[in-house]
Each structure stands twice: as C-alpha cells, then as structure tokens.
Amino acid sequence: MQMRNILTLLAASGAAAQSTGLPPPMPANGTMTTTMVVSSFVTYCPKPTVITYNDQCYTAKSPGPITITNCPCTITTVSR
C-alpha cells in the first residue's frame, strides 16, 4: 500500500512539472548555447591579420574591429 502511495505521488508530481510551461532546466554544468543567424557581424582583431570567412578574405591592417558581411552567418555562443 505504501509503495502504491509513493508511485501515485511521483506520477502526480511528474505531471505537475510537465504542465508548468517552464523551459527545460539548464545543463548541470550551467552552460547555455545560443545560435543566431545574422546578416553581418563585427569581430575584433588584436593585431594585423587576414581572416577568411565563407570563402571571402577580410584584412585587418591594424588592431581593431572588422565587419564580416558575406552572410547569412550562423553564430553560436556558449555562456555560463
């Protein structure tokens, strides 16, 4: 009888948790991955360099930001 009560309680609590409409919990390590499709993006180059992105070369002649425009581009970020 006690086992039946426990199973009933567990089933009820599971149904209540599913009906809250809340997003699923974050992974146990606390990270969250976000993916966006953008028409352009800016990145920072700490020194002169050449970046190839989507088969197009972008040249940074000095430290500073460059804008990547050969998009759509899919950007994935991971945060804690």
PyMOL Python script that loads the backbone (N, CA, C, O; Angstrom):
from pymol import cmd

cmd.read_pdbstr("""\
ATOM      1  N   MET A   1       0.828  -1.192   0.000  1.00  0.00           N
ATOM      2  CA  MET A   1       0.000   0.000   0.000  1.00  0.00           C
ATOM      3  C   MET A   1       0.874   1.258   0.000  1.00  0.00           C
ATOM      4  O   MET A   1       0.613   2.212  -0.732  1.00  0.00           O
ATOM      5  N   GLN A   2       1.914   1.236   0.836  1.00  0.00           N
ATOM      6  CA  GLN A   2       2.783   2.408   0.910  1.00  0.00           C
ATOM      7  C   GLN A   2       3.482   2.638  -0.432  1.00  0.00           C
ATOM      8  O   GLN A   2       3.630   3.783  -0.860  1.00  0.00           O
ATOM      9  N   MET A   3       3.910   1.569  -1.094  1.00  0.00           N
ATOM     10  CA  MET A   3       4.560   1.700  -2.397  1.00  0.00           C
ATOM     11  C   MET A   3       3.594   2.288  -3.416  1.00  0.00           C
ATOM     12  O   MET A   3       3.999   3.105  -4.243  1.00  0.00           O
ATOM     13  N   ARG A   4       2.348   1.897  -3.372  1.00  0.00           N
ATOM     14  CA  ARG A   4       1.337   2.428  -4.290  1.00  0.00           C
ATOM     15  C   ARG A   4       1.152   3.925  -4.071  1.00  0.00           C
ATOM     16  O   ARG A   4       1.028   4.682  -5.034  1.00  0.00           O
ATOM     17  N   ASN A   5       1.131   4.359  -2.806  1.00  0.00           N
ATOM     18  CA  ASN A   5       1.001   5.783  -2.495  1.00  0.00           C
ATOM     19  C   ASN A   5       2.206   6.569  -3.016  1.00  0.00           C
ATOM     20  O   ASN A   5       2.055   7.678  -3.528  1.00  0.00           O
ATOM     21  N   ILE A   6       3.384   5.998  -2.886  1.00  0.00           N
ATOM     22  CA  ILE A   6       4.592   6.673  -3.355  1.00  0.00           C
ATOM     23  C   ILE A   6       4.557   6.807  -4.873  1.00  0.00           C
ATOM     24  O   ILE A   6       4.880   7.866  -5.411  1.00  0.00           O
ATOM     25  N   LEU A   7       4.166   5.733  -5.568  1.00  0.00           N
ATOM     26  CA  LEU A   7       4.090   5.792  -7.027  1.00  0.00           C
ATOM     27  C   LEU A   7       3.048   6.798  -7.490  1.00  0.00           C
ATOM     28  O   LEU A   7       3.264   7.507  -8.473  1.00  0.00           O
ATOM     29  N   THR A   8       1.921   6.866  -6.792  1.00  0.00           N
ATOM     30  CA  THR A   8       0.887   7.838  -7.140  1.00  0.00           C
ATOM     31  C   THR A   8       1.412   9.255  -6.958  1.00  0.00           C
ATOM     32  O   THR A   8       1.182  10.121  -7.802  1.00  0.00           O
ATOM     33  N   LEU A   9       2.112   9.489  -5.865  1.00  0.00           N
ATOM     34  CA  LEU A   9       2.681  10.807  -5.589  1.00  0.00           C
ATOM     35  C   LEU A   9       3.717  11.182  -6.653  1.00  0.00           C
ATOM     36  O   LEU A   9       3.731  12.319  -7.123  1.00  0.00           O
ATOM     37  N   LEU A  10       4.575  10.245  -7.034  1.00  0.00           N
ATOM     38  CA  LEU A  10       5.577  10.522  -8.057  1.00  0.00           C
ATOM     39  C   LEU A  10       4.931  10.817  -9.404  1.00  0.00           C
ATOM     40  O   LEU A  10       5.369  11.719 -10.117  1.00  0.00           O
ATOM     41  N   ALA A  11       3.906  10.073  -9.754  1.00  0.00           N
ATOM     42  CA  ALA A  11       3.215  10.316 -11.024  1.00  0.00           C
ATOM     43  C   ALA A  11       2.563  11.686 -11.028  1.00  0.00           C
ATOM     44  O   ALA A  11       2.615  12.393 -12.035  1.00  0.00           O
ATOM     45  N   ALA A  12       1.952  12.069  -9.923  1.00  0.00           N
ATOM     46  CA  ALA A  12       1.292  13.373  -9.834  1.00  0.00           C
ATOM     47  C   ALA A  12       2.309  14.506  -9.902  1.00  0.00           C
ATOM     48  O   ALA A  12       2.068  15.518 -10.559  1.00  0.00           O
ATOM     49  N   SER A  13       3.432  14.342  -9.233  1.00  0.00           N
ATOM     50  CA  SER A  13       4.436  15.410  -9.262  1.00  0.00           C
ATOM     51  C   SER A  13       5.059  15.523 -10.648  1.00  0.00           C
ATOM     52  O   SER A  13       5.383  16.628 -11.082  1.00  0.00           O
ATOM     53  N   GLY A  14       5.235  14.414 -11.349  1.00  0.00           N
ATOM     54  CA  GLY A  14       5.758  14.458 -12.711  1.00  0.00           C
ATOM     55  C   GLY A  14       4.807  15.161 -13.648  1.00  0.00           C
ATOM     56  O   GLY A  14       5.239  15.941 -14.497  1.00  0.00           O
ATOM     57  N   ALA A  15       3.513  14.900 -13.512  1.00  0.00           N
ATOM     58  CA  ALA A  15       2.513  15.559 -14.352  1.00  0.00           C
ATOM     59  C   ALA A  15       2.477  17.050 -14.062  1.00  0.00           C
ATOM     60  O   ALA A  15       2.331  17.855 -14.981  1.00  0.00           O
ATOM     61  N   ALA A  16       2.608  17.426 -12.803  1.00  0.00           N
ATOM     62  CA  ALA A  16       2.597  18.845 -12.439  1.00  0.00           C
ATOM     63  C   ALA A  16       3.819  19.550 -13.015  1.00  0.00           C
ATOM     64  O   ALA A  16       3.719  20.684 -13.482  1.00  0.00           O
ATOM     65  N   ALA A  17       4.965  18.890 -12.987  1.00  0.00           N
ATOM     66  CA  ALA A  17       6.184  19.501 -13.518  1.00  0.00           C
ATOM     67  C   ALA A  17       6.085  19.695 -15.027  1.00  0.00           C
ATOM     68  O   ALA A  17       6.603  20.678 -15.556  1.00  0.00           O
ATOM     69  N   GLN A  18       5.426  18.770 -15.726  1.00  0.00           N
ATOM     70  CA  GLN A  18       5.307  18.881 -17.172  1.00  0.00           C
ATOM     71  C   GLN A  18       4.317  19.949 -17.585  1.00  0.00           C
ATOM     72  O   GLN A  18       4.431  20.483 -18.688  1.00  0.00           O
ATOM     73  N   SER A  19       3.370  20.275 -16.761  1.00  0.00           N
ATOM     74  CA  SER A  19       2.320  21.209 -17.157  1.00  0.00           C
ATOM     75  C   SER A  19       2.623  22.659 -16.795  1.00  0.00           C
ATOM     76  O   SER A  19       1.774  23.525 -17.006  1.00  0.00           O
ATOM     77  N   THR A  20       3.803  22.950 -16.258  1.00  0.00           N
ATOM     78  CA  THR A  20       4.101  24.316 -15.834  1.00  0.00           C
ATOM     79  C   THR A  20       4.390  25.248 -16.998  1.00  0.00           C
ATOM     80  O   THR A  20       4.253  26.463 -16.850  1.00  0.00           O
ATOM     81  N   GLY A  21       4.787  24.720 -18.153  1.00  0.00           N
ATOM     82  CA  GLY A  21       5.112  25.568 -19.282  1.00  0.00           C
ATOM     83  C   GLY A  21       6.474  26.236 -19.148  1.00  0.00           C
ATOM     84  O   GLY A  21       6.818  27.106 -19.948  1.00  0.00           O
ATOM     85  N   LEU A  22       7.242  25.844 -18.159  1.00  0.00           N
ATOM     86  CA  LEU A  22       8.569  26.416 -17.953  1.00  0.00           C
ATOM     87  C   LEU A  22       9.559  25.787 -18.922  1.00  0.00           C
ATOM     88  O   LEU A  22       9.364  24.651 -19.353  1.00  0.00           O
ATOM     89  N   PRO A  23      10.622  26.512 -19.271  1.00  0.00           N
ATOM     90  CA  PRO A  23      11.628  25.926 -20.151  1.00  0.00           C
ATOM     91  C   PRO A  23      12.343  24.789 -19.437  1.00  0.00           C
ATOM     92  O   PRO A  23      12.325  24.725 -18.208  1.00  0.00           O
ATOM     93  N   PRO A  24      12.968  23.896 -20.185  1.00  0.00           N
ATOM     94  CA  PRO A  24      13.693  22.804 -19.544  1.00  0.00           C
ATOM     95  C   PRO A  24      14.848  23.354 -18.723  1.00  0.00           C
ATOM     96  O   PRO A  24      15.359  24.435 -19.015  1.00  0.00           O
ATOM     97  N   PRO A  25      15.258  22.625 -17.707  1.00  0.00           N
ATOM     98  CA  PRO A  25      16.355  23.118 -16.865  1.00  0.00           C
ATOM     99  C   PRO A  25      17.647  23.212 -17.662  1.00  0.00           C
ATOM    100  O   PRO A  25      17.838  22.519 -18.661  1.00  0.00           O
ATOM    101  N   MET A  26      18.535  24.094 -17.189  1.00  0.00           N
ATOM    102  CA  MET A  26      19.848  24.243 -17.827  1.00  0.00           C
ATOM    103  C   MET A  26      20.663  22.987 -17.570  1.00  0.00           C
ATOM    104  O   MET A  26      20.400  22.270 -16.604  1.00  0.00           O
ATOM    105  N   PRO A  27      21.643  22.709 -18.413  1.00  0.00           N
ATOM    106  CA  PRO A  27      22.517  21.562 -18.162  1.00  0.00           C
ATOM    107  C   PRO A  27      23.178  21.690 -16.797  1.00  0.00           C
ATOM    108  O   PRO A  27      23.322  22.791 -16.266  1.00  0.00           O
ATOM    109  N   ALA A  28      23.571  20.573 -16.243  1.00  0.00           N
ATOM    110  CA  ALA A  28      24.138  20.546 -14.897  1.00  0.00           C
ATOM    111  C   ALA A  28      25.390  21.406 -14.765  1.00  0.00           C
ATOM    112  O   ALA A  28      25.689  21.882 -13.669  1.00  0.00           O
ATOM    113  N   ASN A  29      26.134  21.620 -15.861  1.00  0.00           N
ATOM    114  CA  ASN A  29      27.351  22.422 -15.755  1.00  0.00           C
ATOM    115  C   ASN A  29      27.076  23.920 -15.863  1.00  0.00           C
ATOM    116  O   ASN A  29      28.008  24.719 -15.761  1.00  0.00           O
ATOM    117  N   GLY A  30      25.824  24.319 -16.067  1.00  0.00           N
ATOM    118  CA  GLY A  30      25.448  25.726 -16.073  1.00  0.00           C
ATOM    119  C   GLY A  30      25.710  26.458 -17.373  1.00  0.00           C
ATOM    120  O   GLY A  30      25.582  27.681 -17.411  1.00  0.00           O
ATOM    121  N   THR A  31      26.070  25.764 -18.435  1.00  0.00           N
ATOM    122  CA  THR A  31      26.320  26.438 -19.704  1.00  0.00           C
ATOM    123  C   THR A  31      25.043  26.536 -20.528  1.00  0.00           C
ATOM    124  O   THR A  31      24.133  25.718 -20.398  1.00  0.00           O
ATOM    125  N   MET A  32      25.000  27.547 -21.373  1.00  0.00           N
ATOM    126  CA  MET A  32      23.861  27.730 -22.254  1.00  0.00           C
ATOM    127  C   MET A  32      24.390  28.070 -23.643  1.00  0.00           C
ATOM    128  O   MET A  32      25.220  28.966 -23.792  1.00  0.00           O
ATOM    129  N   THR A  33      23.911  27.356 -24.659  1.00  0.00           N
ATOM    130  CA  THR A  33      24.337  27.578 -26.037  1.00  0.00           C
ATOM    131  C   THR A  33      23.249  28.334 -26.778  1.00  0.00           C
ATOM    132  O   THR A  33      22.080  27.952 -26.736  1.00  0.00           O
ATOM    133  N   THR A  34      23.638  29.414 -27.462  1.00  0.00           N
ATOM    134  CA  THR A  34      22.704  30.221 -28.241  1.00  0.00           C
ATOM    135  C   THR A  34      23.188  30.255 -29.684  1.00  0.00           C
ATOM    136  O   THR A  34      24.368  30.488 -29.944  1.00  0.00           O
ATOM    137  N   THR A  35      22.271  30.023 -30.622  1.00  0.00           N
ATOM    138  CA  THR A  35      22.602  30.066 -32.044  1.00  0.00           C
ATOM    139  C   THR A  35      21.752  31.134 -32.714  1.00  0.00           C
ATOM    140  O   THR A  35      20.536  31.173 -32.526  1.00  0.00           O
ATOM    141  N   MET A  36      22.397  32.011 -33.507  1.00  0.00           N
ATOM    142  CA  MET A  36      21.697  33.084 -34.221  1.00  0.00           C
ATOM    143  C   MET A  36      22.154  33.092 -35.672  1.00  0.00           C
ATOM    144  O   MET A  36      23.310  32.786 -35.964  1.00  0.00           O
ATOM    145  N   VAL A  37      21.253  33.442 -36.579  1.00  0.00           N
ATOM    146  CA  VAL A  37      21.605  33.675 -37.975  1.00  0.00           C
ATOM    147  C   VAL A  37      21.542  35.186 -38.180  1.00  0.00           C
ATOM    148  O   VAL A  37      20.508  35.809 -37.938  1.00  0.00           O
ATOM    149  N   VAL A  38      22.661  35.775 -38.632  1.00  0.00           N
ATOM    150  CA  VAL A  38      22.760  37.233 -38.754  1.00  0.00           C
ATOM    151  C   VAL A  38      23.145  37.623 -40.181  1.00  0.00           C
ATOM    152  O   VAL A  38      23.656  36.801 -40.942  1.00  0.00           O
ATOM    153  N   SER A  39      22.893  38.886 -40.534  1.00  0.00           N
ATOM    154  CA  SER A  39      23.238  39.383 -41.871  1.00  0.00           C
ATOM    155  C   SER A  39      24.661  39.942 -41.925  1.00  0.00           C
ATOM    156  O   SER A  39      25.220  40.105 -43.010  1.00  0.00           O
ATOM    157  N   SER A  40      25.245  40.234 -40.772  1.00  0.00           N
ATOM    158  CA  SER A  40      26.641  40.665 -40.664  1.00  0.00           C
ATOM    159  C   SER A  40      27.020  40.615 -39.189  1.00  0.00           C
ATOM    160  O   SER A  40      26.153  40.533 -38.319  1.00  0.00           O
ATOM    161  N   PHE A  41      28.323  40.664 -38.914  1.00  0.00           N
ATOM    162  CA  PHE A  41      28.761  40.750 -37.523  1.00  0.00           C
ATOM    163  C   PHE A  41      30.132  41.399 -37.464  1.00  0.00           C
ATOM    164  O   PHE A  41      30.858  41.443 -38.457  1.00  0.00           O
ATOM    165  N   VAL A  42      30.472  41.902 -36.283  1.00  0.00           N
ATOM    166  CA  VAL A  42      31.743  42.593 -36.055  1.00  0.00           C
ATOM    167  C   VAL A  42      32.583  41.736 -35.121  1.00  0.00           C
ATOM    168  O   VAL A  42      32.086  41.202 -34.129  1.00  0.00           O
ATOM    169  N   THR A  43      33.854  41.615 -35.451  1.00  0.00           N
ATOM    170  CA  THR A  43      34.786  40.920 -34.574  1.00  0.00           C
ATOM    171  C   THR A  43      36.014  41.803 -34.378  1.00  0.00           C
ATOM    172  O   THR A  43      36.268  42.697 -35.186  1.00  0.00           O
ATOM    173  N   TYR A  44      36.769  41.565 -33.325  1.00  0.00           N
ATOM    174  CA  TYR A  44      37.938  42.384 -33.015  1.00  0.00           C
ATOM    175  C   TYR A  44      39.206  41.605 -33.353  1.00  0.00           C
ATOM    176  O   TYR A  44      39.345  40.437 -32.990  1.00  0.00           O
ATOM    177  N   CYS A  45      40.113  42.255 -34.041  1.00  0.00           N
ATOM    178  CA  CYS A  45      41.426  41.679 -34.354  1.00  0.00           C
ATOM    179  C   CYS A  45      42.468  42.422 -33.528  1.00  0.00           C
ATOM    180  O   CYS A  45      42.635  43.629 -33.704  1.00  0.00           O
ATOM    181  N   PRO A  46      43.174  41.736 -32.631  1.00  0.00           N
ATOM    182  CA  PRO A  46      44.141  42.411 -31.762  1.00  0.00           C
ATOM    183  C   PRO A  46      45.431  42.816 -32.465  1.00  0.00           C
ATOM    184  O   PRO A  46      46.223  43.580 -31.913  1.00  0.00           O
ATOM    185  N   LYS A  47      45.650  42.310 -33.682  1.00  0.00           N
ATOM    186  CA  LYS A  47      46.843  42.675 -34.450  1.00  0.00           C
ATOM    187  C   LYS A  47      46.518  42.515 -35.933  1.00  0.00           C
ATOM    188  O   LYS A  47      45.512  41.892 -36.272  1.00  0.00           O
ATOM    189  N   PRO A  48      47.334  43.057 -36.811  1.00  0.00           N
ATOM    190  CA  PRO A  48      47.072  42.911 -38.245  1.00  0.00           C
ATOM    191  C   PRO A  48      46.947  41.427 -38.625  1.00  0.00           C
ATOM    192  O   PRO A  48      47.753  40.596 -38.206  1.00  0.00           O
ATOM    193  N   THR A  49      45.945  41.124 -39.407  1.00  0.00           N
ATOM    194  CA  THR A  49      45.708  39.732 -39.793  1.00  0.00           C
ATOM    195  C   THR A  49      44.783  39.661 -41.001  1.00  0.00           C
ATOM    196  O   THR A  49      44.183  40.661 -41.397  1.00  0.00           O
ATOM    197  N   VAL A  50      44.677  38.489 -41.573  1.00  0.00           N
ATOM    198  CA  VAL A  50      43.722  38.220 -42.645  1.00  0.00           C
ATOM    199  C   VAL A  50      42.814  37.092 -42.166  1.00  0.00           C
ATOM    200  O   VAL A  50      43.288  36.046 -41.723  1.00  0.00           O
ATOM    201  N   ILE A  51      41.513  37.315 -42.261  1.00  0.00           N
ATOM    202  CA  ILE A  51      40.522  36.311 -41.867  1.00  0.00           C
ATOM    203  C   ILE A  51      39.791  35.864 -43.123  1.00  0.00           C
ATOM    204  O   ILE A  51      39.361  36.696 -43.922  1.00  0.00           O
ATOM    205  N   THR A  52      39.648  34.568 -43.299  1.00  0.00           N
ATOM    206  CA  THR A  52      38.830  34.032 -44.387  1.00  0.00           C
ATOM    207  C   THR A  52      37.564  33.462 -43.765  1.00  0.00           C
ATOM    208  O   THR A  52      37.618  32.578 -42.910  1.00  0.00           O
ATOM    209  N   TYR A  53      36.425  33.982 -44.208  1.00  0.00           N
ATOM    210  CA  TYR A  53      35.136  33.539 -43.675  1.00  0.00           C
ATOM    211  C   TYR A  53      34.175  33.398 -44.845  1.00  0.00           C
ATOM    212  O   TYR A  53      34.013  34.336 -45.625  1.00  0.00           O
ATOM    213  N   ASN A  54      33.539  32.249 -44.980  1.00  0.00           N
ATOM    214  CA  ASN A  54      32.637  31.969 -46.110  1.00  0.00           C
ATOM    215  C   ASN A  54      33.329  32.245 -47.444  1.00  0.00           C
ATOM    216  O   ASN A  54      32.741  32.850 -48.341  1.00  0.00           O
ATOM    217  N   ASP A  55      34.572  31.804 -47.571  1.00  0.00           N
ATOM    218  CA  ASP A  55      35.364  31.937 -48.807  1.00  0.00           C
ATOM    219  C   ASP A  55      35.662  33.383 -49.206  1.00  0.00           C
ATOM    220  O   ASP A  55      35.974  33.642 -50.369  1.00  0.00           O
ATOM    221  N   GLN A  56      35.573  34.311 -48.287  1.00  0.00           N
ATOM    222  CA  GLN A  56      35.928  35.706 -48.568  1.00  0.00           C
ATOM    223  C   GLN A  56      36.995  36.147 -47.573  1.00  0.00           C
ATOM    224  O   GLN A  56      36.901  35.846 -46.383  1.00  0.00           O
ATOM    225  N   CYS A  57      38.016  36.863 -48.061  1.00  0.00           N
ATOM    226  CA  CYS A  57      39.098  37.340 -47.194  1.00  0.00           C
ATOM    227  C   CYS A  57      38.791  38.738 -46.672  1.00  0.00           C
ATOM    228  O   CYS A  57      38.332  39.605 -47.415  1.00  0.00           O
ATOM    229  N   TYR A  58      39.048  38.940 -45.394  1.00  0.00           N
ATOM    230  CA  TYR A  58      38.913  40.242 -44.735  1.00  0.00           C
ATOM    231  C   TYR A  58      40.273  40.567 -44.144  1.00  0.00           C
ATOM    232  O   TYR A  58      40.867  39.735 -43.457  1.00  0.00           O
ATOM    233  N   THR A  59      40.775  41.778 -44.406  1.00  0.00           N
ATOM    234  CA  THR A  59      42.104  42.166 -43.945  1.00  0.00           C
ATOM    235  C   THR A  59      42.000  43.242 -42.879  1.00  0.00           C
ATOM    236  O   THR A  59      41.360  44.275 -43.077  1.00  0.00           O
ATOM    237  N   ALA A  60      42.639  42.985 -41.742  1.00  0.00           N
ATOM    238  CA  ALA A  60      42.776  43.995 -40.692  1.00  0.00           C
ATOM    239  C   ALA A  60      44.216  44.489 -40.774  1.00  0.00           C
ATOM    240  O   ALA A  60      45.147  43.738 -40.483  1.00  0.00           O
ATOM    241  N   LYS A  61      44.405  45.755 -41.170  1.00  0.00           N
ATOM    242  CA  LYS A  61      45.753  46.299 -41.336  1.00  0.00           C
ATOM    243  C   LYS A  61      46.355  46.764 -40.018  1.00  0.00           C
ATOM    244  O   LYS A  61      47.566  46.959 -39.912  1.00  0.00           O
ATOM    245  N   SER A  62      45.500  46.940 -39.018  1.00  0.00           N
ATOM    246  CA  SER A  62      45.956  47.345 -37.691  1.00  0.00           C
ATOM    247  C   SER A  62      44.967  46.769 -36.674  1.00  0.00           C
ATOM    248  O   SER A  62      43.901  46.286 -37.055  1.00  0.00           O
ATOM    249  N   PRO A  63      45.312  46.818 -35.385  1.00  0.00           N
ATOM    250  CA  PRO A  63      44.369  46.312 -34.388  1.00  0.00           C
ATOM    251  C   PRO A  63      43.044  47.072 -34.450  1.00  0.00           C
ATOM    252  O   PRO A  63      43.025  48.293 -34.606  1.00  0.00           O
ATOM    253  N   GLY A  64      41.945  46.340 -34.328  1.00  0.00           N
ATOM    254  CA  GLY A  64      40.639  46.987 -34.332  1.00  0.00           C
ATOM    255  C   GLY A  64      39.546  46.067 -34.836  1.00  0.00           C
ATOM    256  O   GLY A  64      39.787  44.896 -35.130  1.00  0.00           O
ATOM    257  N   PRO A  65      38.343  46.610 -34.931  1.00  0.00           N
ATOM    258  CA  PRO A  65      37.207  45.796 -35.355  1.00  0.00           C
ATOM    259  C   PRO A  65      37.155  45.652 -36.878  1.00  0.00           C
ATOM    260  O   PRO A  65      37.582  46.546 -37.609  1.00  0.00           O
ATOM    261  N   ILE A  66      36.634  44.532 -37.340  1.00  0.00           N
ATOM    262  CA  ILE A  66      36.311  44.363 -38.754  1.00  0.00           C
ATOM    263  C   ILE A  66      34.886  43.822 -38.836  1.00  0.00           C
ATOM    264  O   ILE A  66      34.416  43.130 -37.933  1.00  0.00           O
ATOM    265  N   THR A  67      34.213  44.150 -39.929  1.00  0.00           N
ATOM    266  CA  THR A  67      32.833  43.721 -40.115  1.00  0.00           C
ATOM    267  C   THR A  67      32.783  42.639 -41.182  1.00  0.00           C
ATOM    268  O   THR A  67      33.244  42.841 -42.306  1.00  0.00           O
ATOM    269  N   ILE A  68      32.229  41.505 -40.831  1.00  0.00           N
ATOM    270  CA  ILE A  68      32.035  40.392 -41.759  1.00  0.00           C
ATOM    271  C   ILE A  68      30.659  40.580 -42.393  1.00  0.00           C
ATOM    272  O   ILE A  68      29.649  40.629 -41.692  1.00  0.00           O
ATOM    273  N   THR A  69      30.625  40.684 -43.722  1.00  0.00           N
ATOM    274  CA  THR A  69      29.365  40.993 -44.402  1.00  0.00           C
ATOM    275  C   THR A  69      28.917  39.916 -45.382  1.00  0.00           C
ATOM    276  O   THR A  69      27.806  40.001 -45.907  1.00  0.00           O
ATOM    277  N   ASN A  70      29.737  38.913 -45.644  1.00  0.00           N
ATOM    278  CA  ASN A  70      29.382  37.857 -46.590  1.00  0.00           C
ATOM    279  C   ASN A  70      28.492  36.836 -45.878  1.00  0.00           C
ATOM    280  O   ASN A  70      28.934  35.730 -45.568  1.00  0.00           O
ATOM    281  N   CYS A  71      27.252  37.208 -45.624  1.00  0.00           N
ATOM    282  CA  CYS A  71      26.339  36.394 -44.828  1.00  0.00           C
ATOM    283  C   CYS A  71      25.081  36.099 -45.624  1.00  0.00           C
ATOM    284  O   CYS A  71      24.921  36.666 -46.705  1.00  0.00           O
ATOM    285  N   PRO A  72      24.177  35.244 -45.154  1.00  0.00           N
ATOM    286  CA  PRO A  72      23.851  34.969 -43.757  1.00  0.00           C
ATOM    287  C   PRO A  72      24.935  34.129 -43.076  1.00  0.00           C
ATOM    288  O   PRO A  72      25.551  33.259 -43.693  1.00  0.00           O
ATOM    289  N   CYS A  73      25.149  34.413 -41.796  1.00  0.00           N
ATOM    290  CA  CYS A  73      26.148  33.732 -40.992  1.00  0.00           C
ATOM    291  C   CYS A  73      25.478  33.157 -39.751  1.00  0.00           C
ATOM    292  O   CYS A  73      24.625  33.800 -39.139  1.00  0.00           O
ATOM    293  N   THR A  74      25.870  31.950 -39.392  1.00  0.00           N
ATOM    294  CA  THR A  74      25.358  31.323 -38.177  1.00  0.00           C
ATOM    295  C   THR A  74      26.397  31.506 -37.091  1.00  0.00           C
ATOM    296  O   THR A  74      27.535  31.057 -37.227  1.00  0.00           O
ATOM    297  N   ILE A  75      26.004  32.164 -36.014  1.00  0.00           N
ATOM    298  CA  ILE A  75      26.891  32.446 -34.889  1.00  0.00           C
ATOM    299  C   ILE A  75      26.405  31.637 -33.692  1.00  0.00           C
ATOM    300  O   ILE A  75      25.234  31.710 -33.320  1.00  0.00           O
ATOM    301  N   THR A  76      27.303  30.871 -33.096  1.00  0.00           N
ATOM    302  CA  THR A  76      26.972  30.092 -31.906  1.00  0.00           C
ATOM    303  C   THR A  76      27.828  30.591 -30.757  1.00  0.00           C
ATOM    304  O   THR A  76      29.049  30.681 -30.878  1.00  0.00           O
ATOM    305  N   THR A  77      27.185  30.917 -29.634  1.00  0.00           N
ATOM    306  CA  THR A  77      27.908  31.358 -28.446  1.00  0.00           C
ATOM    307  C   THR A  77      27.558  30.446 -27.279  1.00  0.00           C
ATOM    308  O   THR A  77      26.451  29.915 -27.197  1.00  0.00           O
ATOM    309  N   VAL A  78      28.513  30.277 -26.385  1.00  0.00           N
ATOM    310  CA  VAL A  78      28.314  29.477 -25.181  1.00  0.00           C
ATOM    311  C   VAL A  78      28.580  30.383 -23.994  1.00  0.00           C
ATOM    312  O   VAL A  78      29.613  31.050 -23.932  1.00  0.00           O
ATOM    313  N   SER A  79      27.648  30.407 -23.052  1.00  0.00           N
ATOM    314  CA  SER A  79      27.824  31.255 -21.869  1.00  0.00           C
ATOM    315  C   SER A  79      27.494  30.463 -20.616  1.00  0.00           C
ATOM    316  O   SER A  79      26.858  29.411 -20.672  1.00  0.00           O
ATOM    317  N   ARG A  80      27.936  30.986 -19.497  1.00  0.00           N
ATOM    318  CA  ARG A  80      27.656  30.366 -18.197  1.00  0.00           C
ATOM    319  C   ARG A  80      26.685  31.205 -17.445  1.00  0.00           C
ATOM    320  O   ARG A  80      26.313  30.863 -16.322  1.00  0.00           O
TER     321      ARG A  80
END
""", "prot")
cmd.dss("prot")
cmd.show_as("cartoon", "prot")
cmd.util.cbc("prot")
cmd.orient("prot")
